[in-house]
Amino acid sequence: GGGFGSMNHAPPSLPVPLLFSLTSSKDLGSGDKILKRRAFSFVSGETKGEIHLGGYDPAAISGDMFMTPCISTHDYSVVAMSLRYGTTDLIKFKDSVAKGAQYVPAIMDSGTSC
């Protein structure tokens, strides 16, 4: 699985995303529960998927979780240095993240809108 760190702010022309609202330092009243971390995780399998807000549930995964920092303040873009389908490498730039390594920005999107 993979988790994502936070962006600094949303562009002013867009509504405040749910994750930003749930991590706001403003008092929203009425017993609203605010998340402690502005982070989320996509967890998927063969037949189902989940999004975890505020981090991730270790019981939902097998193996190690790693955090991937955003490279943009306007969307959830991360560095992609390879793309694999099963065991087949479709794209692979370099074996390590070294200074000057080649990559493409990849936008993390669940494929749905809310």
C-alpha positions in Angstrom: 0.0 0.0 0.0 1.0 3.6 -0.1 0.1 6.7 1.8 0.3 10.4 0.9 1.5 13.4 2.8 -0.4 16.7 2.8 -0.5 19.5 0.3 0.0 22.9 1.8 -3.2 24.5 0.5 -6.0 24.2 -2.1 -6.2 26.7 -5.0 -8.5 29.5 -4.1 -11.0 28.8 -6.9 -11.8 25.3 -5.7 -14.0 24.3 -2.8 -12.2 23.1 0.3 -11.5 19.3 0.0 -13.0 17.0 2.6 -9.6 16.0 4.0 -8.8 19.7 4.5 -12.1 20.3 6.3 -11.6 17.3 8.6 -8.1 18.6 9.5 -9.0 22.2 10.0 -7.8 23.9 13.2 -11.0 25.9 13.4 -13.7 24.8 15.9 -16.5 23.4 13.9 -18.7 22.8 16.9 -21.4 20.1 17.4 -18.9 17.5 18.5 -17.3 17.2 15.1 -14.4 14.8 15.1 -11.3 16.3 13.5 -8.5 14.1 12.1 -5.1 14.5 13.7 -3.1 14.0 10.4 -3.8 15.4 7.0 -3.0 12.1 5.3 -4.9 9.4 3.4 -4.3 6.0 1.9 -5.8 4.0 -0.9 -6.1 0.3 -0.1 -7.2 -2.0 -2.8 -7.5 -5.7 -3.6 -8.9 -7.9 -6.3 -12.5 -7.2 -5.5 -12.7 -4.1 -3.3 -11.0 -0.9 -2.3 -11.0 1.6 0.5 -9.8 5.1 1.3 -8.5 5.7 4.8 -8.6 9.3 6.0 -6.0 10.4 8.6 -3.4 7.8 7.8 -4.1 4.0 7.4 -5.3 1.0 9.3 -2.4 -1.4 9.8 -4.9 -4.3 10.1 -6.1 -3.6 6.5 -2.8 -4.4 4.8 -0.1 -7.0 4.7 3.5 -6.0 4.3 5.0 -2.6 4.9 3.4 0.8 4.4 5.4 3.6 2.9 4.7 7.4 2.7 5.0 9.2 -0.5 5.5 13.0 -0.4 3.5 15.3 -2.8 5.5 17.3 -5.3 2.8 19.9 -6.0 0.7 22.2 -3.9 -2.3 22.0 -6.3 -2.9 18.3 -6.6 -1.7 15.0 -5.2 1.2 14.5 -7.5 4.0 12.1 -6.7 7.2 11.0 -8.3 6.8 8.0 -10.6 10.0 6.3 -11.6 8.4 3.1 -12.9 5.1 1.5 -13.8 4.5 -2.2 -13.4 1.6 -4.5 -14.3 2.0 -7.7 -12.3 5.6 -8.6 -12.8 6.1 -6.8 -16.1 7.8 -3.4 -16.1 6.0 -1.1 -18.4 8.1 2.0 -17.7 11.4 2.1 -15.6 13.7 5.1 -15.6 16.4 4.2 -13.0 16.9 1.8 -10.2 17.4 4.4 -7.5 16.2 7.8 -6.5 19.5 9.7 -7.1 20.0 13.4 -7.8 19.1 14.0 -11.4 17.1 10.7 -11.7 14.4 10.8 -14.4 10.7 10.5 -13.4 7.2 11.6 -14.4 4.7 13.3 -12.1 1.8 11.0 -11.3 -1.5 12.3 -10.0 -3.0 10.0 -7.4 -6.7 9.6 -8.1 -9.1 7.0 -6.8 -11.1 7.2 -10.1 -14.2 8.5 -8.4 -15.5 11.9 -7.4 -17.3 12.9 -4.2 
